[in-house]
Amino acid sequence: MKKFRFKSLTMRIWITFTSIILIIICSISFLYLFTFRIINEKAKIEDLKVAHDILLKTNNFNLPNRFDELRNLRGSNYYILNIDDNNVTKIIDINKGQGMPPIRSQSPPQMIDINSNSVKMWMASFIKTKDIYEKQFKATYDNITFIFIISSVKYGSTGNSYLITYMPELEENSLLYLVLIVGIVFIAISFFTSKIVANYIAKPLKELEDYTIRIANKDWKEPIDIKSEDEIGRLASSMNNMQKELKRAEEEEKMFLQSISHDLKTPVMVIMSHAEAIIDGVYIESVEKTAEIIKDEAISLDRKIKQILYLNTLDYVLENKNESSKVNLRDLFMHVVSRFEVINSKIEWDLDIDEIFIHGKDDKIQVAIENILENGLRYVEEKICVSLKEEGSFAVIEIYNDGPNIDNAHIDHIFDNFYKDKTGNFGLGLAISKKIINFYNGEVMAINRDKGVSFIIKFNKYI
């Protein structure tokens, strides 16, 4: 069975308020039924006992009844019961005997007359012994519960006499009615309160909803205005940050498409033009030379495509197929440098490499270093210097080439995904290197020297 849900925030808040009020009402009603009534009954018995004691002490039974003017003794009365020597029972309404009628109770009318002789004779039936002193009883007669106290007294000249003070146990539901009325009033008030509260909460939420739709439609014009520092304000701040990140991602995506369309289109055009030249028999040099140009362009195109694919899958590979181990940086550098030395025999290599170990995956660390060395080989003039030293808890690598400096306006962006070098080509090698190094908690930066550029890499040492 599906849960019954309200789509309206106003109804949800109102139902919550109403539920709380109903719980309070039920709790008070329960308290009234099981606690207040018991306490109230005990108080009435104590007051009736006090009234009974006063009559016994004064021994003046002919005064009119004034006890029922008290709240707890409302409807109370008393009379004398005489049982003569012949065992004849006689009821003596003593406060009537002086010609003054008793003050009637203001309680609601009963089904029976609570002061009738039948009721009084019924109470008298509880007398079982000759001498009784303040014997308390609680019993029901014709669906009305009575509380009464019986004591032996001296009244008249013959037989035994008893003072019986009694009162019906009237239902005091005024408190219960008051609670119900107040509860109903609060339920009505809570509806309007919930509307105000819901509007107060829903208004900024509606603005956030509209803002979300704008973001979904890539509308980056204006951030949402943050009017508070509460949870909604923090949510708005987070959405503004999300907007900035999505805007930046979209700009990078556009830059990527522009760059890749140019840089992939160029080698394709070269390949197509030379292939057509071979077909038409019109080419600058020999067929072999034209085929060699096609091959070189195809290799360049293949390398760029592989870099794009590698970068796009790198996050997944690092997160899901990464098993860090102890990597010997000295052995790794010697292996990489030995491969690069044969590329250009005219370049001088100056190596100062200590044996240091780090946490990582050797094939990923090798890719990062190869990309930086390859970048250096592209611009080097005569010399490349590689040093690996221990500085405190870090392994510090410096790869220097004596090529031209990097423009200060661009030096902080050369590790971005789609940075273009001086030739106008985009490069992904340095972006791949930075992503790998950062994943293994390392740092990388480029620094211009008086002549040339140094790439500084820092890794935490293996412990």
ABEGO torsion letter per residue (X at the ends): XBBBBBABAAAAAAAAAAAAAAAAAAAAAAAAAAAAAAAAAAAAAAAAAAAAAAAAAAGBAABBBAAAABAAABGBBBBBBBBBAAGBBBBBBAAAAAGBBBBBBABBBBABBAABAAAAAAAAAABABABBBGBBBBBBBGGBBBBBBBBBBBBEABEBBBBBBBBBBBBBAAAAAAAAAAAAAAAAAAAAAAAAAAAAAAAAAAAAAAAAAAAAAGBAABBBBBABABAAAAAAAAAAAAAAAAAAAAAAAAAAAAAAAAAAAAAAAAAAAAAAAAAAGBBABBAAAAAAAAAAAAAAAAAAAAAAAAAAAAAAAAAAABBBBBBBAAAAAAAAAAAAAAABAABBBBBBBBBBBBBEBAAAAAAAAAAAAAAAAAABAABBBBBBBBBEABBBBBBBBABBBBBAAAAAAAABAABBBAAGBBBAAAAAAAAAAAAAGBBBBBBBBABEBBBBBBBBBBX
